[in-house]
Amino acid sequence: MRESVALKDRPDTIEIITAPGPRAHEPESEARSGGLERRLNALRAGVLGANDGIVSTAAVVVGVAGATSSAQPILLAGLAASIGGAVSMALGEYVSVHSQRDSQRHLIEEERRALASDPDTELRALVRSYEDRGLSPATARQVARELYANDPLEAQLRERHNLDPDDVTSPWHAAIASFVAFALGALLPLLAILLPAPHLRVPVAFAATLAGLAVAGTTAALIGGGSWIRAAFRVTAGGALALAATYLTGALLGTTGIV
């Protein structure tokens, strides 16, 4: 078992005291913490994607329902909104994450070349980074040398760039997750507008949409540690305004005979 190392500063020397301790397990703990954070971020992104699917699709179908009571145009508009929105969101997520991944890979290659050409300068930079975090110069040098003995590239990337070289984001995973989240969110207003009787479509769609938005907002707030009451109010208020605006627009166009 690897031993933990503690450094005690004295005026004339540095005494290194070795004793078994929990620091030997810190990399594993940090890996678990980083993995948990990534999963929470993915879950939060999924909840927000579902939120977008709910409100955007609901606004479309309620607007069409305000203009006509026929189920066919409502279904066609809802399908077009849900499929188009899901594809658009997935494409945007793919492009965004792909650009991020390219930047991460470029940074990794730059750091690898710097280590190959001038490792001493990179080591001094890592030492300064630890000193900036409050470690004494002697302690910073000791920590940097021990990390360099294991994996200098990983030490540089983690400390100076907050980047895990083994955890470069996949754009395909992000795109698929966004597509699925949006599509699942869009399913709620589609069913709520099509299943009830014609005279109940709009009230049921309003109620189901606002309930879904409240759940999505509450979930996102709980994941992020915010106030679920304020989050639920924000998303439901915004959703109610969007639904009211599209319904009134559809009703106005329907009564004037424009559509």
N, C-alpha and C positions, 0 to 999 in steps of 0.2 A: 504493500500500500504506500502511495506517495505521501510524504510528510508535508505539513504546512510550514511556512517559514515566516517568522516575525522578525522585524528589524528594530533594534533599540538604539537611538542616537545618543552618543555621549560626546563631551567636548573634544576628546582626543581620539576616539575610535568609534567603530560601529560594531556592536556585538550582535551576532546572528544566533537566534535562539530557535531551535527546531523542536517541534512537538507535533504529534498527530492531532489533526483537527479537521473541522468541517470544510476548510478551504480547499481540500483535495477534491471536493465534490462540486465546487463552484462552477466550473465549466459546464458540467451536466445540468446544474440548476439554471444557469444562464441560458442554456440551450432550450430547456423546458419553458423558461419564461419567455424567450423570444418566440418559440413555437406557439405558445398560448396567445401572445400578442398578435401574431399573424392570423391565427384562427379567429380572434375577436374582430380584427379589422375586416377579414373576409365576411364574417357574419354581419357586421355592421353595413358593409357594402351591399350584401344581399338584401337586408331589410330596406335600405334606401332604394334599391332597384325595384323591389316589390311595391314600395310606396309610389314611385313614379308610374309603375304599371297601373296601379289602382286609379290614381287621380287623373292621368292623361286619358286612359280608356273611358273612364266614367264620364269625363267632360264631353267626350265625343258622342257616346251613346245617348246621354241625357239631352244633349243639344239636338240630335236627330229626333229623339222621342218628342221633343217640344214642337217639332215641325210636322211630324206624322205619327200616326198610331200603327202603321204597318210594320210588321216584324221584320220583313225582308231587308229594307234599307237600314234598319237599326243593326241587324246582324252583320250585313256587309260592312257598314261603317265601323262597327266594333272590331271585326276581324282585321280590317285594314289597319286600324289604329294599333291594335295589339301586336300584330306581326311586324308592321313597319317600325313601331317603337322598340320592340325587342331587338330587331336586327340593327337598328340605329344605335341603340345603347351598347350592344355587343361590339359593334364596329368601333365606336368611340373608345370603349374600354380597351380593345385590342391595340388600337393605334397608340393610346396613351401609355399603356404598360409596355408595349414594344419599344417605344422611345426611351422609357425609363430603363429597360433592360439593356438597350444599346449603350446608354450612358454608364450603367454599372459595369458592363464588360469593358468598356473603354478605360474606365478608371482602374479596373483590376489589371489590365495589360500595361497601363502606364506605371503603376506601382511595381509590377513585376520587372519591367525594364529598368526602373530606377534602382531596385534592389540588386539587379545583376551588374549595373554599371558603377554604382557607388553605395555599397551597403553601409559604410561607416557614416556617411551623411544621413542616411535614412534612420540609422540607429540613434544618432544624436537628435533627430527630429522627434522620434518616438519618446526619447527621454524628456525632451522639452514639453511634450504633450502631457506626460505624467506630472511634471513639475507644475504646469499650469493648473492641474487639478488639485494641487496642494501637497503633493509628496515632496519630501526633502530630496535634494540632488542625489544623495547616496542611495536612498530607497528607490528613486526613479530609475537609476542606472541598474540596480539589482533586478528590479521587476522587468525592465526592458530586455536585459540579457537573458533572463530565464525564459521569457516568451520567445525571444529570437532562437534560442536553442531548440524550441519545439517547432515553430512554424513562423518565420519572419513575415511572410506575406499576409497571413491571417492576422498577426499582431498589428501590422500597419493598418490593414483595412478596418479591423474592428475598432481600434482606438482612435485613429485619426479621421476615418471616414464613416464610422458607424455602419459598416457594411459587412455582411457575412458572405464570403466568396462561394459558399456552398448553397446559398439560398437566394439565387437570382430569380426574380419573379417570372412566371410563365404567362405570356399574353393570352395563350389559348385558354388556360384555366380561368383567367379573369373574364374573357369574352363569353365563355360558356356559362359561367356563374351569373353574369349580368343578364344574358339572354333568358335563362331559366327563371331568375328572380322576377324579371319584368313580366314574362309570360304568365307566371303563377299569379302575380298581382293583378294582371289584366283580366284573369278568369273570373274574379269576384264580381266586378260590375257587369260583365257580359251575362253571367248567369242571373244576376239580380234584375237585369232589365228584360230578359227574355222569358224567364220562367213564370212570373206572375201574370195575372189577367191584365189586359190592356190598361184598365183604369187604375191599376195599382203599380204599374211599371215604374213610373218616376218616383213616387214616395218610397218604394222598396229599394230602388237603386240609390236614392239619397241616403237612406238609413244604412244600407249595407256598406256603401262607400265610406261614409263617415266613421262607422264602426271599424272597418278595416284600417283606415288611416289612423284612428286612435290607437289600435293595437300596434301598428307599425311604428308610430311615433314613440309609444311607451317602451317598446322593445329596444329601439335605437338608443333611447335615453338611459335605460337600465344597463345596456352594454357599455355605453360611454360614461356612466356614472353621473349623469345629469338629473335634473328634476323631471320626472315622468309626467307630472301634471302640466307643467309649462310646455313640454314637448308635445304631448297629446293635444293640448289646446291649439298650439301653433299649426300643426298639420291639419287638424279638423277645421279650424277657421279658414285656412287657406283653401282647403278642398271644398268647403261650403261655398266660398266666394266663386271658385272656378265653376262649380256645378250650376250655381244660380246664374252666372253670366252666360254660360253656353245654353242653358235651358231657355232663358228669356230671349236670347238671340234666335234660337230655333223657333220658339213660339211666335215671335214677331214676324219672322220670314214666312212661317206657315200661315198665319192669319192674313197676311197681306197678299198671299198668292204668288209670292216670288218663287217659292219652291213647292 
